[in-house]
């Protein structure tokens, strides 16, 4: 039973990682669109950039969990 849970964990992490990467790319597009608009909302741009940084941190964390550093 425990091995079944461990077998699903990498799949769930990989799926979450892909979802987060997609959201990160979507935020890039949203930020670019807001910056190009004449009346770009600086507060909204700042919030999106903060969200993007938080996603990047979460992506890095999950990637480290999937492929941990091995000291040989």
NORPE-V899677 format. One record per residue. RES is the residue in one letter. PHI is phi in whole degrees, -180 to 180 (none if undefined). PSI is psi as a letter, one per 30 degrees, with the letter a starting at -180 (* if undefined). OMEGA is omega in degrees with one decimal (* if undefined). Layout:
# NORPE-V899677
res:RES phi:PHI psi:PSI omega:OMEGA
res:RES phi:PHI psi:PSI omega:OMEGA
This chain:
# NORPE-V899677
res:X phi:none psi:e omega:-179.8
res:X phi:-65 psi:e omega:179.7
res:X phi:-68 psi:e omega:176.9
res:X phi:-65 psi:e omega:178.5
res:X phi:-67 psi:e omega:179.8
res:X phi:-69 psi:e omega:178.3
res:X phi:-68 psi:e omega:-179.6
res:X phi:-79 psi:f omega:-175.7
res:X phi:-61 psi:e omega:178.0
res:X phi:-62 psi:e omega:178.7
res:X phi:-66 psi:e omega:179.2
res:X phi:-64 psi:e omega:178.7
res:X phi:-65 psi:e omega:179.5
res:X phi:-65 psi:e omega:178.2
res:X phi:-67 psi:e omega:178.2
res:X phi:-65 psi:e omega:178.6
res:X phi:-60 psi:e omega:179.4
res:X phi:-65 psi:e omega:178.2
res:X phi:-64 psi:e omega:179.6
res:X phi:-66 psi:e omega:177.8
res:X phi:-64 psi:e omega:178.0
res:X phi:-66 psi:e omega:178.3
res:X phi:-63 psi:e omega:178.1
res:X phi:-62 psi:e omega:177.9
res:X phi:-65 psi:e omega:178.8
res:X phi:-63 psi:e omega:178.2
res:X phi:-65 psi:e omega:175.1
res:X phi:-56 psi:e omega:179.7
res:X phi:-63 psi:e omega:-179.6
res:X phi:-66 psi:e omega:179.5
res:X phi:-64 psi:e omega:178.5
res:X phi:-59 psi:e omega:-179.4
res:X phi:-64 psi:e omega:179.3
res:X phi:-67 psi:e omega:179.8
res:X phi:-68 psi:e omega:-179.7
res:X phi:-82 psi:f omega:-179.3
res:X phi:-69 psi:k omega:-176.6
res:X phi:-62 psi:e omega:-178.6
res:X phi:-105 psi:h omega:-179.1
res:X phi:-60 psi:k omega:-179.3
res:X phi:-81 psi:j omega:-175.6
res:X phi:-63 psi:e omega:178.3
res:X phi:-65 psi:e omega:178.5
res:X phi:-65 psi:e omega:178.6
res:X phi:-62 psi:e omega:179.6
res:X phi:-63 psi:e omega:178.1
res:X phi:-64 psi:e omega:179.1
res:X phi:-65 psi:e omega:178.9
res:X phi:-66 psi:e omega:176.2
res:X phi:-64 psi:e omega:178.1
res:X phi:-62 psi:e omega:179.6
res:X phi:-63 psi:e omega:177.6
res:X phi:-65 psi:e omega:177.6
res:X phi:-63 psi:e omega:177.0
res:X phi:-63 psi:e omega:-179.8
res:X phi:-61 psi:e omega:177.4
res:X phi:-63 psi:e omega:179.7
res:X phi:-65 psi:e omega:177.8
res:X phi:-61 psi:e omega:179.5
res:X phi:-62 psi:e omega:179.4
res:X phi:-62 psi:e omega:-178.6
res:X phi:-67 psi:e omega:177.6
res:X phi:-61 psi:e omega:177.1
res:X phi:-67 psi:e omega:178.4
res:X phi:-71 psi:e omega:-179.3
res:X phi:-72 psi:e omega:-179.2
res:X phi:-126 psi:i omega:-178.4
res:X phi:-69 psi:l omega:175.8
res:X phi:-69 psi:k omega:179.5
res:X phi:-116 psi:j omega:177.9
res:X phi:-89 psi:j omega:-176.5
res:X phi:-101 psi:* omega:*
